[in-house]
Amino acid sequence: MHNKLPGTGRAAASELAAGQRVFDRYYLKRTLGQGGMGTVWLAHDRVLEQPVALKFLADQFLNDHHEIERLKQETRRNLKLAHPNIVRIHDFEQDDRHAAIAMEYVDGWSLWTMRVDKPRQIFEAHEIAPWVGDLCAALDYAHNTAQIVHRDLKPANFILNSRGQLKVTDFGLSRDLGQKSKADPGHPRIAGTDWYMGPQQWTGEPPAVADDIYSLGTSLYELLTGKPPFYEGDIFQQVCGVAPPSMTDRLFEFGIEDVAIPLNWEETVAACLEKDPARRPASAREVASRLGVLKA
């Protein structure tokens, strides 16, 4: 829990360098991102002759059995996910110096990065509608076919590739549906990113589709207004006990009065953010249908 907002991470695995060969098959090219748990590198796979992303565990965790097991669990779960809108995992790699997950390289930018690069740091609904259709299709597959909940949905984990296709990444906190919280030694009972977690995830209840629906709502809210529903002060208290302002009211609060939030988007996002999970849309497919972005 208490993950940092994008861009606030610190370097890890500092001995890695461009041009270095690791695991006897990958040549490192450049870093793609970094955070408290490790660093992601773009690498060339000399066996398959293709680019890959290598997600390295930070040096200080290399002797931590739970963190190594967490990476292995992430790999096993992700190997069950085969969908065009989900970043594919290839393998788990480990030697006496490093541990990493090899995954599909996506040549693009996160929606978080794209948003903050816009002049007013917001998207309008019509701009993101096709990507939200991709996102909901990926979640519907993960929930109903693979029986996995993501548990860390946020704009930083939605990557748009060079062909305009959205990919969901970072299933590192994912859990199998129906799995009891205490039965997974590689995971803390409460985990996620504060600004995007719903009340039930905050209090450590067993993973459920409703958790991802809430986080989907917070992500859409941020993309359309510039901030998650709650972003300062006591986030837990607000998530559990305060109704967020409408997206229209939030835009007015930020001095943006010439952008209209479509009524069906306003109502659907508000439904996703209901405190009671039974009042949220039952599925990502329902969210897509309400928004008018359902993929055939």
C-alpha positions, 0 to 999 in steps of 0.5 A, a space after each residue: 500500500 501507499 505506492 508513490 504517484 507516477 514519477 516519484 520512484 527512485 533508482 534500483 539495481 544500480 549496477 545494471 547498465 546499457 549494453 550489459 548482457 543478463 540471464 545469458 540472453 538479453 542485452 539491456 538498452 535503456 530504462 523504461 521506468 523505476 520505483 521502490 520495488 525495482 526498475 524496468 529495462 528495455 532489452 533485446 532478446 537475442 534468442 527470439 530476436 525481439 525487444 522485451 521489457 525486463 522488470 527487475 527486482 530491486 537489489 535490497 529484495 534479492 534475498 527476500 523470499 517473499 518478494 521472489 515468490 511474489 515475482 514468481 506468482 505474478 509470472 504464473 498469474 500473468 501466463 494465464 492472461 492472453 488478450 490483445 489489450 493485456 501486456 503479455 508475460 514471457 518468463 521469470 528469470 533469476 540468477 545469483 545477481 538478479 531476478 526479473 520478469 520478461 514481458 512484452 515491450 509496448 512502444 508507447 506512453 501511459 495515459 497518466 503521462 499523456 494526460 499530464 502532457 496536455 495543456 490543461 492536464 485533462 482528457 475529454 470523454 470523446 478522446 478516451 472513449 476508444 481506449 476505455 473500450 479496450 480497457 473494459 474488454 481487457 478487464 472483462 477477460 481477466 475477470 470472467 475468463 482468467 478469474 483474476 482481479 488486477 487490484 492496482 488499476 490506475 492511469 499509469 498502468 494503461 499504456 497506449 502503443 504506437 498503433 493506438 491500442 491500449 494495453 493494461 500492464 502491471 498485474 503485480 498485485 493481482 489475485 485469483 478471484 475467490 482467494 482468501 487474503 491470508 492464503 497468499 504469503 507473497 502478498 500483504 493483506 492490504 495492497 494497492 495505490 491509495 488514491 485508487 483503492 476502494 473501501 473494501 480493498 482498504 480494509 483487506 476484504 477478499 479480492 473481488 471484481 467490485 474492487 477493480 470496478 471502483 479503481 476503474 472509476 477513480 481512473 476515469 475520474 482522474 483522466 477527465 478531471 486531472 485528479 483522482 476523487 480523493 488526493 490529499 488529506 486522510 484518503 482512507 477516511 474520505 474513501 470510506 465516508 465521503 461522497 466525491 464531488 461530481 466530475 463537473 463540480 471538480 472541473 469547476 473547482 479547478 476553473 475549467 468551465 468549458 468542458 462538458 462531461 456527458 451525462 452517461 459518463 458522469 452517472 457511470 463513474 459515480 456508480 463505480 465509486 459507490 461505497 457499497 460494492 453491490 451498487 457498483 456496475 456488476 462488470 467491466 462489460 456493463 461499464 462499457 455498455 453504459 459508456 457506449 464504448 462496448 467492443 463487439 
